[in-house]
Amino acid sequence: MGNLIYSAIASLDGYIEDKQGGFESADAIPDRSPAERDFTTIWKGAEKIVFSRSLDNVSSARTRIEREFDPGSVRRLKTATDYDITVSGAELAERAITSGLVDELQLLTVPILVGGGKRWLPDGIWSDLELLDTRRFGNGVVFLRYRVNP
């Protein structure tokens, strides 16, 4: 059975977007690092599901649109695979967390304060977490990995 992992990149004060709607885009980086190239290869090869009521089509290969988030379908998907599955986006993650589907939380904390915007975790969620891993990078970014205990 696969784990459902919510991962995000957030400011130290907990925001994945600032008040204007986003941090610097990775597209602004002219030369891609080997890690970015590896991520691109992994992204292109992964099966993706986009939950959207408004999109008519997607621009990413190996991607399908689902109109409604159905916790039962996600549970069946987790059971049917031996691979980990990720969820992206704060609103979708909130639905997955409150449905009891998320097994791990992974956060890359960037050393910046943005003072407001979209939070990486919603208010009102309480969960017991177990720290699985931490990593500190030379640029001040800290990686935190937690298991969500039922």
Residue pairs with C-beta under 8 A, 6 or more apart in sequence:
1 78
1 79
1 81
1 82
2 77
2 78
2 81
2 82
2 83
2 84
2 85
3 78
3 84
3 85
3 103
3 104
4 74
4 78
4 84
4 85
4 86
4 87
4 96
4 101
4 102
4 103
4 104
5 84
5 85
5 86
5 87
5 102
5 103
5 104
5 105
5 106
6 86
6 87
6 88
6 93
6 96
6 97
6 102
6 104
6 105
6 106
7 86
7 88
7 105
7 106
7 107
7 108
8 16
8 88
8 90
8 93
8 106
8 107
8 108
8 120
9 16
9 23
9 107
9 108
9 110
10 16
10 107
10 108
10 109
10 110
10 120
11 18
11 23
11 109
11 110
11 112
11 113
11 114
12 109
12 110
12 111
12 112
12 113
13 113
13 114
13 115
14 119
14 120
14 121
15 114
15 116
15 117
15 118
15 119
15 120
16 90
16 117
16 118
16 119
16 120
17 23
17 117
17 118
18 114
18 115
18 116
18 117
19 114
19 115
19 116
19 117
20 117
21 117
23 110
23 114
26 36
29 36
32 40
43 60
44 60
44 61
44 62
45 62
46 62
47 62
47 63
48 58
48 60
48 62
48 63
48 64
49 63
49 64
49 65
49 66
50 58
50 63
50 64
50 65
50 66
51 65
51 66
51 67
51 68
51 69
51 92
52 65
52 66
52 67
53 67
53 68
55 65
57 65
58 64
58 65
66 73
69 92
69 95
69 96
71 95
71 96
71 99
71 100
71 101
74 96
74 99
74 101
75 101
77 85
78 85
78 101
87 93
87 96
87 102
90 118
90 119
90 120
90 121
90 122
93 102
93 121
94 121
94 122
94 125
96 102
97 121
97 122
97 125
97 127
97 148
98 125
100 150
102 148
103 147
103 148
104 132
104 145
104 146
104 147
104 148
105 121
105 129
105 144
105 145
105 146
105 148
106 143
106 144
106 145
106 146
107 120
107 143
107 144
108 141
108 142
108 143
109 141
109 142
109 143
109 144
110 140
110 141
111 139
111 140
111 141
127 148
127 149
128 148
128 149
129 146
129 147
129 148
129 149
130 146
130 147
130 149
131 144
131 145
131 146
132 145
132 146
132 147
133 143
133 144
133 145
134 142
134 143
134 144
134 145
135 142
135 143
136 142
136 143
137 143
